């Protein structure tokens, strides 16, 4: 399958700081990228959908000013968690798809806010 | 009613047996169906996609789709301990790109 690379895989940050997570499609152009959050032993929760060159669409209950998403090119999307707090600690995962075909996931980023 | 439903399990099968994982969905307009495998602490990995009624086989995996019954399943033949994971059913509806996931079924393959 196609390769989606997510970086960093693990990050620890201090409360109040911001963290940027990158998601890259390495061998295809991703028209749409998705950002998910997953708490231990729970299902994936879609946070937002981003299409290249346009504003992200956030799911209900997700603060767009806290979780900034940029999809500046067909191969890169970033998620910035601003003013992170311990309750933001979670497993963040991106996925990418091209024109509604199969969606492939990045490796995930485990964020710990201390 | 949830959009995509799966039994959370755990589903336990002995090594070498067939594991059968089931998923139902509510939107009749759904067009694309996917099975992902997720190991603990890892991100989901695509196993199978299926778009039309019937069976689709890939190695030890067979996906089955019945749009009239709004039902999709995944069969794993000759189950191995390495198949132990959570299996996520995902459905894409209409013309959008968004996938709706079930909560996943935990599979345990026992020696």
gemmi code that builds the backbone of each chain (N, CA, C; Angstrom):
import gemmi

chains = {
    "A": [
        ("UNK", (0.813, -1.208, 0.000), (0.000, 0.000, 0.000), (0.842, 1.250, 0.000)),
        ("UNK", (0.173, 2.374, -0.106), (0.852, 3.652, -0.131), (1.457, 3.974, 1.231)),
        ("UNK", (2.454, 4.873, 1.212), (3.174, 5.182, 2.446), (2.817, 6.578, 2.937)),
        ("UNK", (2.419, 6.638, 4.191), (2.161, 7.909, 4.857), (3.087, 7.981, 6.061)),
        ("UNK", (3.869, 9.035, 6.109), (4.849, 9.187, 7.175), (4.411, 10.283, 8.130)),
        ("UNK", (4.434, 9.980, 9.405), (4.021, 10.949, 10.417), (5.187, 11.168, 11.380)),
        ("UNK", (5.378, 12.428, 11.735), (6.535, 12.761, 12.569), (6.190, 13.898, 13.519)),
        ("UNK", (6.575, 13.874, 14.784), (7.363, 12.816, 15.423), (6.483, 11.643, 15.846)),
        ("UNK", (7.088, 10.551, 16.202), (6.315, 9.399, 16.649), (5.949, 9.535, 18.131)),
        ("UNK", (6.763, 10.296, 18.830), (6.526, 10.465, 20.260), (7.038, 11.838, 20.666)),
        ("UNK", (6.266, 12.547, 21.464), (6.711, 13.862, 21.927), (6.181, 14.115, 23.334)),
        ("UNK", (7.063, 14.697, 24.140), (6.690, 15.127, 25.492), (6.881, 16.632, 25.540)),
        ("UNK", (5.872, 17.350, 25.976), (6.011, 18.802, 26.043), (5.456, 19.306, 27.362)),
        ("UNK", (5.851, 20.526, 27.681), (5.379, 21.141, 28.911), (4.016, 21.785, 28.693)),
        ("UNK", (3.231, 21.799, 29.725), (1.912, 22.413, 29.664), (2.036, 23.875, 29.252)),
        ("UNK", (1.189, 24.289, 28.297), (1.206, 25.663, 27.828), (1.995, 25.880, 26.545)),
        ("UNK", (2.773, 24.899, 26.155), (3.539, 25.026, 24.913), (2.745, 24.450, 23.746)),
        ("UNK", (3.259, 24.663, 22.549), (2.595, 24.166, 21.341), (3.430, 23.063, 20.703)),
        ("UNK", (2.744, 22.160, 20.057), (3.417, 21.030, 19.416), (2.909, 20.890, 17.982)),
        ("UNK", (3.831, 20.705, 17.050), (3.449, 20.528, 15.647), (3.719, 19.094, 15.224)),
        ("UNK", (2.737, 18.496, 14.569), (2.861, 17.128, 14.060), (2.715, 17.185, 12.547)),
        ("UNK", (3.642, 16.511, 11.855), (3.620, 16.510, 10.393), (3.133, 15.181, 9.842)),
        ("UNK", (2.420, 15.267, 8.744), (1.919, 14.071, 8.065), (2.232, 14.220, 6.572)),
        ("UNK", (3.001, 13.287, 6.049), (3.404, 13.356, 4.649), (2.990, 12.099, 3.888)),
        ("UNK", (2.428, 12.286, 2.707), (2.206, 11.156, 1.802), (3.440, 11.065, 0.921)),
        ("UNK", (4.135, 9.929, 0.976), (5.450, 9.823, 0.338), (5.390, 9.410, -1.122)),
        ("UNK", (4.389, 8.657, -1.501), (4.396, 8.138, -2.877), (3.082, 8.381, -3.608)),
        ("UNK", (2.285, 9.316, -3.098), (1.085, 9.698, -3.838), (0.677, 11.099, -3.395)),
        ("UNK", (-0.164, 11.707, -4.182), (-0.653, 13.038, -3.850), (-1.982, 12.906, -3.116)),
        ("UNK", (-2.005, 13.375, -1.893), (-3.170, 13.220, -1.041), (-4.099, 14.412, -1.186)),
        ("UNK", (-5.215, 14.206, -1.832), (-6.171, 15.292, -1.975), (-6.853, 15.593, -0.639)),
        ("UNK", (-6.954, 14.590, 0.191), (-7.597, 14.779, 1.491), (-6.778, 14.091, 2.570)),
        ("UNK", (-6.622, 14.790, 3.687), (-5.972, 14.191, 4.863), (-6.902, 14.323, 6.056)),
        ("UNK", (-6.843, 13.355, 6.910), (-7.696, 13.322, 8.095), (-6.817, 13.267, 9.344)),
        ("UNK", (-7.293, 13.886, 10.392), (-6.606, 13.808, 11.676), (-7.537, 13.171, 12.695)),
        ("UNK", (-6.988, 12.174, 13.398), (-7.745, 11.440, 14.404), (-7.041, 11.536, 15.753)),
        ("UNK", (-7.813, 11.268, 16.772), (-7.279, 11.182, 18.122), (-7.804, 9.870, 18.700)),
        ("UNK", (-6.963, 9.206, 19.471), (-7.386, 7.941, 20.055), (-6.880, 7.846, 21.483)),
        ("UNK", (-7.793, 7.685, 22.420), (-7.440, 7.463, 23.814), (-7.308, 5.964, 24.036)),
        ("UNK", (-6.570, 5.570, 25.089), (-6.336, 4.138, 25.325), (-7.625, 3.328, 25.349)),
        ("UNK", (-7.599, 2.226, 24.622), (-8.699, 1.269, 24.558), (-9.986, 1.869, 24.004)),
        ("UNK", (-9.873, 2.989, 23.308), (-11.051, 3.579, 22.684), (-10.875, 3.615, 21.171)),
        ("UNK", (-11.969, 3.910, 20.490), (-11.924, 3.928, 19.037), (-11.320, 5.225, 18.513)),
        ("UNK", (-11.047, 5.238, 17.224), (-10.574, 6.461, 16.579), (-11.652, 7.536, 16.631)),
        ("UNK", (-11.225, 8.754, 16.919), (-12.160, 9.873, 16.891), (-11.677, 10.859, 15.834)),
        ("UNK", (-12.471, 11.060, 14.795), (-12.090, 12.005, 13.759), (-12.131, 13.419, 14.319)),
        ("UNK", (-11.032, 14.143, 14.129), (-10.975, 15.529, 14.594), (-11.320, 16.486, 13.464)),
        ("UNK", (-10.702, 16.256, 12.304), (-10.899, 17.201, 11.209), (-10.499, 16.558, 9.893)),
        ("UNK", (-11.042, 17.150, 8.833), (-10.737, 16.732, 7.468), (-10.113, 17.919, 6.759)),
        ("UNK", (-9.004, 17.710, 6.093), (-8.395, 18.828, 5.384), (-8.151, 18.479, 3.929)),
        ("UNK", (-8.537, 19.408, 3.084), (-8.293, 19.287, 1.654), (-7.219, 20.296, 1.271)),
        ("UNK", (-6.355, 19.897, 0.376), (-5.230, 20.740, -0.019), (-5.719, 22.106, -0.478)),
        ("UNK", (-5.132, 23.130, 0.109), (-5.416, 24.491, -0.304), (-6.671, 25.108, 0.275)),
        ("UNK", (-7.390, 24.382, 1.109), (-8.594, 24.974, 1.691), (-8.592, 24.769, 3.212)),
        ("UNK", (-9.505, 25.445, 3.869), (-9.563, 25.348, 5.337), (-10.063, 23.965, 5.756)),
        ("UNK", (-9.574, 23.544, 6.895), (-9.993, 22.244, 7.397), (-11.434, 22.290, 7.899)),
        ("UNK", (-12.094, 21.165, 7.811), (-13.441, 21.016, 8.362), (-13.327, 20.244, 9.661)),
        ("UNK", (-13.734, 20.877, 10.748), (-13.590, 20.275, 12.062), (-14.876, 19.565, 12.483)),
        ("UNK", (-14.701, 18.474, 13.190), (-15.855, 17.757, 13.729), (-16.411, 18.527, 14.932)),
        ("UNK", (-17.662, 18.247, 15.198), (-18.321, 18.928, 16.308), (-17.570, 18.658, 17.611)),
        ("UNK", (-17.353, 19.728, 18.361), (-16.690, 19.592, 19.657), (-15.182, 19.743, 19.600)),
        ("UNK", (-14.608, 19.838, 18.418), (-13.156, 20.017, 18.280), (-12.863, 21.498, 18.079)),
        ("UNK", (-12.020, 22.046, 18.958), (-11.733, 23.481, 18.907), (-10.741, 23.797, 17.799)),
        ("UNK", (-11.172, 24.535, 16.810), (-10.290, 24.801, 15.676), (-9.160, 25.756, 16.035)),
        ("UNK", (-9.353, 26.572, 17.058), (-8.278, 27.476, 17.467), (-7.227, 26.767, 18.302)),
        ("UNK", (-7.579, 25.622, 18.819), (-6.629, 24.864, 19.626), (-5.869, 23.861, 18.767)),
        ("UNK", (-6.561, 23.283, 17.808), (-5.962, 22.291, 16.924), (-5.907, 22.887, 15.525)),
        ("UNK", (-4.749, 23.495, 15.229), (-4.586, 24.183, 13.950), (-4.111, 23.208, 12.892)),
        ("UNK", (-4.838, 23.174, 11.792), (-4.498, 22.258, 10.717), (-4.175, 23.043, 9.465)),
        ("UNK", (-3.047, 22.684, 8.863), (-2.625, 23.298, 7.615), (-2.356, 22.213, 6.588)),
        ("UNK", (-2.882, 22.385, 5.387), (-2.678, 21.401, 4.314), (-2.204, 22.175, 3.091)),
        ("UNK", (-0.954, 22.605, 3.164), (-0.448, 23.552, 2.174), (-0.092, 22.911, 0.847)),
        ("UNK", (0.168, 21.605, 0.854), (0.520, 20.947, -0.406), (-0.164, 19.593, -0.467)),
        ("UNK", (-0.068, 18.954, -1.607), (-0.724, 17.655, -1.798), (-0.002, 16.524, -1.077)),
        ("UNK", (1.128, 16.827, -0.451), (1.853, 15.765, 0.245), (2.110, 16.067, 1.711)),
        ("UNK", (1.637, 17.203, 2.200), (1.939, 17.563, 3.582), (0.759, 18.222, 4.272)),
        ("UNK", (0.443, 17.716, 5.451), (-0.514, 18.372, 6.330), (0.113, 18.428, 7.724)),
        ("UNK", (-0.166, 19.500, 8.440), (0.346, 19.609, 9.805), (-0.790, 19.874, 10.772)),
        ("UNK", (-0.625, 19.330, 11.965), (-1.544, 19.579, 13.074), (-0.731, 20.220, 14.184)),
        ("UNK", (-1.140, 21.394, 14.624), (-0.476, 22.057, 15.741), (-1.422, 22.090, 16.920)),
        ("UNK", (-0.992, 21.503, 18.020), (-1.753, 21.560, 19.266), (-1.234, 22.770, 20.025)),
        ("UNK", (-2.066, 23.784, 20.145), (-1.623, 25.026, 20.783), (-1.954, 25.013, 22.265)),
        ("UNK", (-1.081, 25.641, 23.042), (-1.276, 25.738, 24.481), (-1.734, 24.387, 25.050)),
        ("UNK", (-0.878, 23.410, 24.856), (-1.250, 22.043, 25.235), (-1.410, 21.901, 26.748)),
        ("UNK", (-2.342, 21.056, 27.138), (-2.580, 20.752, 28.544), (-2.589, 19.238, 28.721)),
        ("UNK", (-2.424, 18.770, 29.951), (-2.359, 17.313, 30.159), (-3.531, 16.549, 29.548)),
        ("UNK", (-4.706, 17.154, 29.521), (-5.861, 16.443, 28.934), (-5.761, 16.285, 27.415)),
        ("UNK", (-4.792, 16.983, 26.810), (-4.555, 16.812, 25.367), (-3.660, 15.608, 25.077)),
        ("UNK", (-3.106, 15.028, 26.123), (-2.262, 13.848, 25.939), (-3.079, 12.739, 25.292)),
        ("UNK", (-2.587, 12.227, 24.179), (-3.343, 11.225, 23.430), (-2.467, 10.692, 22.297)),
        ("UNK", (-3.041, 9.795, 21.527), (-2.397, 9.251, 20.328), (-3.058, 9.940, 19.137)),
        ("UNK", (-2.285, 10.722, 18.394), (-2.810, 11.452, 17.247), (-2.355, 10.740, 15.970)),
        ("UNK", (-3.304, 10.496, 15.092), (-2.996, 9.744, 13.874), (-3.559, 10.479, 12.667)),
        ("UNK", (-2.763, 10.539, 11.601), (-3.261, 11.119, 10.366), (-3.507, 10.001, 9.355)),
        ("UNK", (-4.376, 10.283, 8.403), (-4.516, 9.380, 7.268), (-4.677, 10.221, 6.017)),
        ("UNK", (-4.356, 9.622, 4.890), (-4.382, 10.356, 3.628), (-5.027, 9.510, 2.551)),
        ("UNK", (-5.727, 10.192, 1.656), (-6.368, 9.506, 0.542), (-6.273, 10.377, -0.700)),
        ("UNK", (-6.326, 9.719, -1.838), (-6.293, 10.436, -3.105), (-7.604, 10.179, -3.843)),
        ("UNK", (-8.361, 11.223, -4.035), (-9.602, 11.148, -4.823), (-10.542, 10.038, -4.371)),
        ("UNK", (-10.687, 9.903, -3.080), (-11.662, 8.955, -2.554), (-11.273, 7.505, -2.662)),
        ("UNK", (-10.023, 7.234, -2.915), (-9.557, 5.845, -2.952), (-9.277, 5.391, -1.513)),
        ("UNK", (-8.502, 4.342, -1.384), (-8.202, 3.823, -0.054), (-7.449, 4.865, 0.774)),
        ("UNK", (-7.697, 4.844, 2.079), (-7.026, 5.767, 2.991), (-5.940, 5.018, 3.757)),
        ("UNK", (-4.773, 5.643, 3.843), (-3.634, 5.026, 4.517), (-3.242, 5.881, 5.713)),
        ("UNK", (-2.844, 5.210, 6.780), (-2.541, 5.898, 8.024), (-1.050, 6.106, 8.218)),
        ("UNK", (-0.722, 7.220, 8.877), (0.631, 7.412, 9.367), (0.847, 6.564, 10.605)),
        ("UNK", (2.062, 6.626, 11.121), (2.437, 5.764, 12.247), (1.849, 6.226, 13.567)),
        ("UNK", (1.364, 7.466, 13.594), (0.804, 8.000, 14.826), (1.832, 8.753, 15.642)),
        ("UNK", (1.344, 9.676, 16.460), (2.193, 10.463, 17.357), (1.619, 10.371, 18.753)),
        ("UNK", (2.438, 9.887, 19.653), (1.979, 9.818, 21.048), (2.423, 11.087, 21.754)),
        ("UNK", (1.453, 11.905, 22.118), (1.725, 13.179, 22.778), (1.478, 13.046, 24.272)),
        ("UNK", (2.489, 13.460, 25.030), (2.354, 13.511, 26.483), (2.626, 14.930, 26.925)),
        ("UNK", (1.679, 15.530, 27.602), (1.828, 16.891, 28.099), (2.018, 16.819, 29.609)),
        ("UNK", (3.141, 17.377, 30.067), (3.456, 17.281, 31.513), (3.364, 18.637, 32.192)),
    ],
    "B": [
        ("UNK", (-29.087, 4.559, 16.559), (-28.302, 3.505, 15.907), (-26.990, 4.087, 15.409)),
        ("UNK", (-25.881, 3.384, 15.725), (-24.588, 3.832, 15.262), (-24.485, 3.633, 13.763)),
        ("UNK", (-23.674, 4.468, 13.123), (-23.538, 4.366, 11.670), (-22.847, 3.080, 11.244)),
        ("UNK", (-21.827, 2.684, 11.995), (-21.092, 1.447, 11.703), (-20.980, 0.684, 13.018)),
        ("UNK", (-21.479, -0.526, 13.013), (-21.495, -1.300, 14.264), (-20.667, -2.566, 14.150)),
        ("UNK", (-19.905, -2.813, 15.199), (-19.133, -4.030, 15.317), (-19.253, -4.541, 16.738)),
        ("UNK", (-19.182, -5.841, 16.886), (-19.122, -6.431, 18.212), (-17.716, -6.193, 18.761)),
        ("UNK", (-17.634, -5.658, 19.968), (-16.321, -5.275, 20.500), (-15.460, -6.476, 20.873)),
        ("UNK", (-16.116, -7.632, 21.096), (-15.351, -8.822, 21.465), (-14.954, -8.792, 22.932)),
        ("UNK", (-13.887, -9.534, 23.329), (-12.968, -10.180, 22.411), (-13.522, -11.461, 21.785)),
        ("UNK", (-13.098, -11.682, 20.554), (-13.398, -12.901, 19.844), (-12.165, -13.796, 19.946)),
        ("UNK", (-12.349, -14.929, 20.564), (-11.225, -15.844, 20.736), (-11.374, -17.042, 19.816)),
        ("UNK", (-10.327, -17.346, 19.067), (-10.327, -18.509, 18.191), (-9.015, -19.259, 18.390)),
        ("UNK", (-9.044, -20.572, 18.213), (-7.779, -21.318, 18.331), (-6.940, -21.140, 17.070)),
        ("UNK", (-5.645, -21.288, 17.236), (-4.727, -21.202, 16.102), (-5.144, -22.191, 15.021)),
        ("UNK", (-5.148, -21.714, 13.769), (-5.506, -22.573, 12.647), (-6.972, -22.518, 12.272)),
        ("UNK", (-7.794, -21.938, 13.124), (-9.236, -21.858, 12.854), (-9.549, -20.656, 11.963)),
        ("UNK", (-10.809, -20.568, 11.559), (-11.270, -19.406, 10.791), (-11.880, -18.390, 11.754)),
        ("UNK", (-11.418, -17.171, 11.653), (-11.996, -16.082, 12.448), (-12.964, -15.315, 11.559)),
        ("UNK", (-14.145, -15.052, 12.080), (-15.173, -14.341, 11.316), (-15.534, -13.048, 12.036)),
        ("UNK", (-15.297, -11.937, 11.375), (-15.549, -10.621, 11.957), (-16.666, -9.941, 11.173)),
        ("UNK", (-17.602, -9.368, 11.886), (-18.790, -8.826, 11.235), (-18.968, -7.339, 11.475)),
        ("UNK", (-19.653, -6.713, 10.534), (-19.873, -5.269, 10.601), (-21.183, -4.942, 9.895)),
        ("UNK", (-21.986, -4.112, 10.503), (-23.194, -3.624, 9.831), (-23.129, -2.110, 9.755)),
        ("UNK", (-23.809, -1.556, 8.763), (-23.786, -0.113, 8.574), (-25.193, 0.375, 8.282)),
        ("UNK", (-25.440, 1.625, 8.556), (-26.807, 2.129, 8.486), (-27.134, 2.876, 7.195)),
        ("UNK", (-26.136, 3.434, 6.540), (-26.398, 4.252, 5.358), (-26.421, 3.399, 4.085)),
        ("UNK", (-27.598, 3.292, 3.486), (-27.731, 2.469, 2.274), (-26.943, 3.028, 1.095)),
        ("UNK", (-26.603, 4.307, 1.168), (-25.850, 4.922, 0.086), (-24.363, 4.654, 0.152)),
        ("UNK", (-23.908, 3.893, 1.126), (-22.481, 3.610, 1.277), (-21.953, 2.859, 0.067)),
        ("UNK", (-20.756, 3.265, -0.349), (-20.207, 2.711, -1.595), (-18.920, 1.923, -1.400)),
        ("UNK", (-18.155, 2.293, -0.387), (-16.821, 1.703, -0.234), (-16.654, 1.209, 1.193)),
        ("UNK", (-15.990, 0.052, 1.295), (-15.895, -0.595, 2.604), (-14.468, -1.089, 2.816)),
        ("UNK", (-13.989, -0.940, 4.023), (-12.587, -1.239, 4.295), (-12.459, -1.968, 5.626)),
        ("UNK", (-11.457, -2.830, 5.672), (-11.063, -3.459, 6.933), (-9.635, -3.044, 7.267)),
        ("UNK", (-9.459, -2.586, 8.494), (-8.145, -2.210, 8.992), (-7.818, -3.087, 10.197)),
        ("UNK", (-6.530, -3.323, 10.366), (-6.035, -4.047, 11.542), (-5.234, -3.061, 12.378)),
        ("UNK", (-5.451, -3.070, 13.684), (-4.707, -2.180, 14.571), (-4.148, -2.987, 15.737)),
        ("UNK", (-2.829, -3.032, 15.790), (-2.166, -3.640, 16.941), (-2.130, -2.618, 18.065)),
        ("UNK", (-2.064, -3.106, 19.282), (-2.072, -2.220, 20.450), (-0.920, -1.221, 20.379)),
        ("UNK", (-1.246, 0.040, 20.507), (-0.228, 1.082, 20.506), (0.246, 1.504, 19.129)),
        ("UNK", (-0.334, 0.912, 18.088), (0.058, 1.245, 16.720), (-1.112, 1.866, 15.966)),
        ("UNK", (-0.826, 2.392, 14.794), (-1.891, 2.980, 13.979), (-2.526, 1.904, 13.096)),
        ("UNK", (-3.722, 2.146, 12.581), (-4.394, 1.143, 11.750), (-3.658, 0.879, 10.437)),
        ("UNK", (-3.785, -0.355, 9.981), (-3.148, -0.778, 8.734), (-4.240, -1.342, 7.830)),
        ("UNK", (-4.305, -0.898, 6.594), (-5.331, -1.371, 5.672), (-5.091, -2.832, 5.293)),
        ("UNK", (-6.142, -3.648, 5.438), (-6.052, -5.048, 5.046), (-6.772, -5.280, 3.729)),
        ("UNK", (-8.016, -4.826, 3.657), (-8.846, -5.133, 2.492), (-9.761, -3.960, 2.189)),
        ("UNK", (-10.067, -3.810, 0.925), (-11.121, -2.909, 0.507), (-12.088, -3.704, -0.352)),
        ("UNK", (-13.364, -3.353, -0.302), (-14.358, -4.047, -1.128), (-15.421, -3.052, -1.533)),
        ("UNK", (-15.833, -3.124, -2.790), (-16.730, -2.110, -3.321), (-18.026, -2.694, -3.904)),
        ("UNK", (-18.027, -3.981, -4.241), (-19.211, -4.568, -4.853), (-19.624, -5.824, -4.099)),
        ("UNK", (-20.862, -6.198, -4.246), (-21.393, -7.367, -3.554), (-20.607, -8.627, -3.897)),
        ("UNK", (-20.489, -9.497, -2.887), (-19.798, -10.750, -3.115), (-18.573, -10.869, -2.245)),
        ("UNK", (-17.697, -11.762, -2.656), (-16.481, -12.040, -1.908), (-15.257, -11.479, -2.625)),
        ("UNK", (-14.289, -11.088, -1.816), (-12.992, -10.676, -2.353), (-11.920, -11.312, -1.499)),
        ("UNK", (-11.033, -12.054, -2.150), (-10.037, -12.815, -1.411), (-8.646, -12.233, -1.628)),
        ("UNK", (-7.861, -12.232, -0.550), (-6.464, -11.796, -0.633), (-5.685, -12.611, 0.392)),
        ("UNK", (-5.016, -13.646, -0.105), (-4.279, -14.505, 0.811), (-5.201, -15.214, 1.781)),
        ("UNK", (-4.933, -15.068, 3.075), (-5.767, -15.717, 4.092), (-7.027, -14.914, 4.410)),
        ("UNK", (-7.156, -13.750, 3.825), (-8.268, -12.861, 4.129), (-9.324, -12.893, 3.033)),
        ("UNK", (-10.590, -12.925, 3.443), (-11.701, -12.799, 2.517), (-12.679, -11.773, 3.067)),
        ("UNK", (-12.964, -10.758, 2.271), (-13.987, -9.784, 2.646), (-15.270, -10.156, 1.919)),
        ("UNK", (-16.387, -10.015, 2.603), (-17.691, -10.323, 2.027), (-18.589, -9.113, 2.199)),
        ("UNK", (-19.291, -8.753, 1.127), (-20.174, -7.592, 1.173), (-21.565, -7.970, 0.701)),
        ("UNK", (-22.553, -7.549, 1.457), (-23.954, -7.736, 1.084), (-24.657, -6.403, 1.301)),
        ("UNK", (-24.791, -5.648, 0.240), (-25.368, -4.307, 0.361), (-26.853, -4.354, 0.722)),
        ("UNK", (-27.561, -5.379, 0.259), (-28.993, -5.475, 0.574), (-29.194, -5.627, 2.081)),
        ("UNK", (-28.321, -6.370, 2.715), (-28.401, -6.582, 4.159), (-27.561, -5.571, 4.929)),
        ("UNK", (-26.845, -4.721, 4.233), (-25.985, -3.697, 4.853), (-25.008, -4.355, 5.815)),
        ("UNK", (-24.289, -5.291, 5.266), (-23.449, -6.159, 6.073), (-22.131, -6.391, 5.347)),
        ("UNK", (-21.037, -6.279, 6.085), (-19.724, -6.591, 5.522), (-18.966, -7.414, 6.549)),
        ("UNK", (-18.248, -8.417, 6.083), (-17.535, -9.273, 7.017), (-16.111, -9.519, 6.536)),
        ("UNK", (-15.301, -9.985, 7.452), (-13.916, -10.350, 7.151), (-13.665, -11.732, 7.725)),
        ("UNK", (-13.210, -12.636, 6.855), (-12.840, -13.974, 7.300), (-11.327, -14.088, 7.258)),
        ("UNK", (-10.779, -14.648, 8.317), (-9.342, -14.902, 8.360), (-9.157, -16.402, 8.484)),
        ("UNK", (-8.587, -17.006, 7.457), (-8.363, -18.451, 7.482), (-7.021, -18.754, 8.131)),
        ("UNK", (-6.929, -19.976, 8.689), (-5.681, -20.416, 9.305), (-5.144, -19.329, 10.245)),
        ("UNK", (-5.961, -18.933, 11.180), (-5.606, -17.836, 12.092), (-4.302, -18.126, 12.824)),
        ("UNK", (-3.497, -17.080, 12.957), (-2.210, -17.178, 13.629), (-2.206, -16.244, 14.848)),
        ("UNK", (-1.387, -16.549, 15.839), (-1.292, -15.634, 16.997), (-0.972, -14.198, 16.576)),
        ("UNK", (-0.225, -14.045, 15.477), (0.116, -12.699, 15.000), (-1.097, -11.946, 14.444)),
        ("UNK", (-2.189, -12.649, 14.240), (-3.421, -11.987, 13.799), (-4.157, -11.330, 14.969)),
        ("UNK", (-3.719, -11.604, 16.175), (-4.360, -11.018, 17.359), (-4.207, -9.498, 17.308)),
        ("UNK", (-5.316, -8.813, 17.232), (-5.321, -7.357, 17.063), (-6.775, -6.895, 17.128)),
        ("UNK", (-6.965, -5.602, 16.988), (-8.317, -5.056, 16.853), (-8.567, -4.792, 15.376)),
        ("UNK", (-9.703, -5.249, 14.888), (-10.053, -5.094, 13.478), (-11.152, -4.045, 13.347)),
        ("UNK", (-10.853, -3.033, 12.559), (-11.759, -1.911, 12.383), (-12.438, -1.983, 11.030)),
        ("UNK", (-13.741, -1.857, 11.049), (-14.528, -1.766, 9.815), (-14.733, -0.287, 9.520)),
        ("UNK", (-14.547, 0.113, 8.270), (-14.730, 1.515, 7.896), (-15.590, 1.593, 6.640)),
        ("UNK", (-16.425, 2.592, 6.596), (-17.382, 2.752, 5.498), (-17.301, 4.169, 4.959)),
        ("UNK", (-17.276, 4.285, 3.651), (-17.323, 5.613, 3.034), (-18.683, 5.768, 2.382)),
        ("UNK", (-19.341, 6.874, 2.681), (-20.694, 7.074, 2.151), (-20.707, 8.174, 1.099)),
        ("UNK", (-21.615, 8.060, 0.184), (-21.848, 9.083, -0.826), (-20.596, 9.452, -1.586)),
        ("UNK", (-20.471, 10.711, -1.907), (-19.347, 11.166, -2.710), (-18.219, 11.754, -1.909)),
        ("UNK", (-18.389, 11.766, -0.589), (-17.347, 12.371, 0.230), (-16.181, 11.430, 0.448)),
        ("UNK", (-15.114, 11.951, 1.039), (-13.930, 11.147, 1.319), (-13.875, 10.616, 2.737)),
        ("UNK", (-14.763, 11.120, 3.586), (-14.671, 10.768, 4.998), (-15.046, 9.316, 5.233)),
        ("UNK", (-14.250, 8.648, 6.088), (-14.548, 7.284, 6.493), (-15.208, 7.302, 7.859)),
        ("UNK", (-16.212, 6.475, 8.028), (-16.813, 6.281, 9.344), (-16.367, 4.927, 9.849)),
        ("UNK", (-15.784, 4.918, 11.049), (-15.230, 3.688, 11.606), (-16.175, 3.090, 12.635)),
        ("UNK", (-16.164, 1.761, 12.693), (-16.767, 1.083, 13.816), (-15.812, 1.153, 14.999)),
        ("UNK", (-16.276, 0.668, 16.128), (-15.451, 0.728, 17.335), (-14.398, -0.374, 17.369)),
        ("UNK", (-14.503, -1.328, 16.438), (-13.487, -2.368, 16.347), (-13.840, -3.633, 17.109)),
        ("UNK", (-13.359, -4.755, 16.608), (-13.510, -6.053, 17.271), (-12.126, -6.566, 17.641)),
        ("UNK", (-11.958, -6.882, 18.907), (-10.671, -7.423, 19.343), (-10.637, -8.920, 19.065)),
        ("UNK", (-9.644, -9.346, 18.345), (-9.465, -10.768, 18.020), (-8.278, -11.312, 18.798)),
        ("UNK", (-8.500, -12.463, 19.427), (-7.409, -13.162, 20.119), (-7.280, -14.555, 19.528)),
        ("UNK", (-6.123, -14.847, 19.004), (-5.866, -16.173, 18.459), (-4.999, -16.919, 19.467)),
        ("UNK", (-5.548, -17.994, 19.975), (-4.889, -18.702, 21.072), (-4.166, -19.950, 20.592)),
        ("UNK", (-3.023, -20.185, 21.203), (-2.212, -21.360, 20.852), (-2.908, -22.644, 21.319)),
    ],
}
model = gemmi.Model(1)
for chain_id, residues in chains.items():
    chain = gemmi.Chain(chain_id)
    for i, (resn, *xyz) in enumerate(residues, 1):
        res = gemmi.Residue()
        res.name, res.seqid = resn, gemmi.SeqId(i, " ")
        for name, pos in zip(("N", "CA", "C"), xyz):
            atom = gemmi.Atom()
            atom.name, atom.element = name, gemmi.Element(name[0])
            atom.pos, atom.b_iso = gemmi.Position(*pos), 0.0
            res.add_atom(atom)
        chain.add_residue(res)
    model.add_chain(chain)
structure = gemmi.Structure()
structure.add_model(model)
structure.setup_entities()
